[in-house]
């Protein structure tokens, strides 16, 4: 929720990829609280094929859960939870806690 602050007041550049002459781009525009969930508003663009462009704003809503909650739910389903991994924050990435699970051995 706090990815935009006084040090980061504009959205990051779009993630983009060109495949067979068609450019696909997705840019985060804002993150807001939506009744306890995080709502990520992104602009998705497809362009380059015959000079036709398609632009669409989409909202993805994510439940806010902790890594420990995910691991506990997975253990209740029979998975084996390994120690969490951490991806550090950078100028281009917010950082994450990664839940590592293994299937039970037969």
N, C-alpha and C positions, 0 to 999 in steps of 0.2 A: 504494500500500500504506500510505502514511503520512497518509491523509486524516483519521484520528482520532488526535489527540495531546492533550497537556495543555491546549491552547487550544481544541480542538474534540472534546470527549469525548462529545457526544451527536450523533445523526444529524441531518442537515439536514431541514428540513420537507419533506413530500412534494411532488412535482410533481403538480399536479392540474388537471383540465379537466372542465367540465360540457358535455355535448352532448345536446341534446333531453331535458333533465331527468335524465340519467344522469351520475353523477360517476365519473370514472376517476382513480385516484391511484396513484402509484408512489413508494415511499420506500426510499432506501438504508439498510440496517441495519448492514452490516459489510462490510469488505474484508479477505480473508485470503489468505495464500500457499497455493496448492494445487499442490504439485509443480512450482514454477517458473512457474505461471500465477497470475494474479490472479482470485480468486473473489469476485464481487460478489453479496451476498445482498440481495434487495429484497423488499418486501411490496407486492403489487399488489392494489388494491381496486376493485371495481365496485359501485356502490350507487345507490339512488334509484328504480329502476324497480319500482313496485309494492311498495315497502318490502322488497325482496329484496336482500340483500347477498352478495357473493362475495369472499372473501379468500384469497389464495394467496401463499405464499412461494416465490420462484424464485431459482435461482442461475445466474448467467451467468459462464462461465469465459473469460478473455481471455488469449491468449498475450502474453507480455511481449517486445515487439520495439521497437527504436529507430526513430525517424523515418528515420535514414540507412539502416537495413536495408530498410525498406519502399521507399524511393526506389531503392535499388540493385536490388531485385528487380523493381520496375516498369521500370527502364531495361533490364534483361535481357529483358523482354517487349516492348520496343520503345517504351515511353512516354518522354516527355521530362519530366524532373524540373525543376521551377522551385524557386527558393529557398523554404525552409520559412517558414511564417507562425507567429506566436506569439500565443496568446490568454492574457492575463495572469490570474493568480490573483486572486480576489476573496473576500469572506466567503462567497459562495454557490457559487463555482465553483473547482475545483481548478487550472485552467489547463491549457493543452494546446499541443503542437507539432503543426501541421497540415502534412501532406505535400500539396504541390500538384503535380498531374501533368497533362500534356496528351497527347492522342492524337497520334501522328505524322501529319504532313501527307502526303497521297497523292501 
